Amino acid sequence: MPFTVNDLQDLTRILIERPEWLSEVRRIVLTNELLAMPSLIQELAEIQQRAEVEQAEFRKRVEAELAELRRYVDKRFAELVEAHQRAEVEQAEFRKRVEAELAELRRYVDMRFAELAEAQQRVEAELAELRRYVDMRFAELAEAQQRVEAELAELRRYVDMRFAELAEAQQRIGIELAELRRRTDERFAQLAESQLRIQEQLIGIKDELADVRGRQLELDYRIKAVAFFGGWLRKPAVVEVSDIWDRLEAHLDEIEMRRLTAVDLIVRGQLPKKRGEAEVWLAVEVSNVVDLSDVERAVERAALLRRAGLLAIPVVGGKRLTRGAAASVAERRVVLSKGGELVGWDEVLDRILGAS
């Protein structure tokens, strides 16, 4: 029985009166790919929104850390001026070096931000191109649908043939959707690669910030040796290796001298009267996060000082310890400087004095 215009009008009227049937009609006429297209577009929008939120949060965190770093450096420079009034020439030279390093750090961070901004622009451009491509495909699908409807109205006497043509049109749409999916997968792969590069750049920035904090902590120990060690030694003072070079060179070979000159800090002081007023030397390794290698270096360099005839104690200083470092400090009898305290001082000192 042929499908007439009246039948089409009746079908239209029924769908208007019973809108809940529209979803079933769409399921029959349209392919699963077409039905899934709105959710795919929504997923793309959510991914872009999450990327923008993560970018904004990262920018805030970096700006907050940079602001905290500037306040911290300014405060330490003020303390340096007050503590070293008699060394104005040396202090001015040191300030120039620190300011140059901070300027270089700021330039490096600015460069990284510029690279991140450029990467974000590339991602946004690719997403815009994807949106234009999807819109173009939807326009083509709409045009094809109009052609199918016109052909159905014109060739109503050949219902079987029209269904065959409709099947062919759906097959073409399926091929186009497969191509769109392939290109979308390629775009997502490029986006993932770009995000990986951004993460690697962020890790580099964090490592550099940690290195700056470590150098700043070492500077604190050098400037405020009395504050860190004055509760355990009388008149503690920082000693440069060059000041005792001849004494060390008489007992150590060239390789041992190179190892000792790499020590972060050497502090000299006297024990209290109740401890015999002996002169004690501290081989200090400073790091923001003390690890196993810091402990090993402190032990090695204290041993070199003892070989040169000095009563030396290994010390590590930092804000945090790794698990391996915490176990090694107790095992190797190393003093830990943390939070204004010298943990393990009495035990290590008794061992050193007993060995001497």
Buried (B, 14 or more C-beta within 10 A) or exposed (E): EEBEEEEBEEEEEEBEEEEEEEEEEEEEEBBEBBEEBEEBBEEBEEEBEEBEEEBEEBEEEBEEBBEEBEEEBEEBBEEBEEBEEEEEEEBEEBEEEBEEEBEEBEEEBEEBBEEBEEBBEEBEEBBEEBBEBBEEBEEEBEEBBEEBEEBBEEEBEBEEEBEEBBEEBBEEBBEBBEEBEEBBEEBBEEBEEBBEEBEEBBEEBEEBBEEBBBBBBBBBBBBBBBEBBEEBBBEBEBBEEEEBEEEBEEBBEEEBBEBBEEBBBBBBBBBEEEBEEEEBBBBBBBBBBBBBBBBBBBBBBBBBBBBBEBBBBBBBBBEEBBEEBBEBBEEBBBBBBBEEEBBBBEEBBEEBBEEE
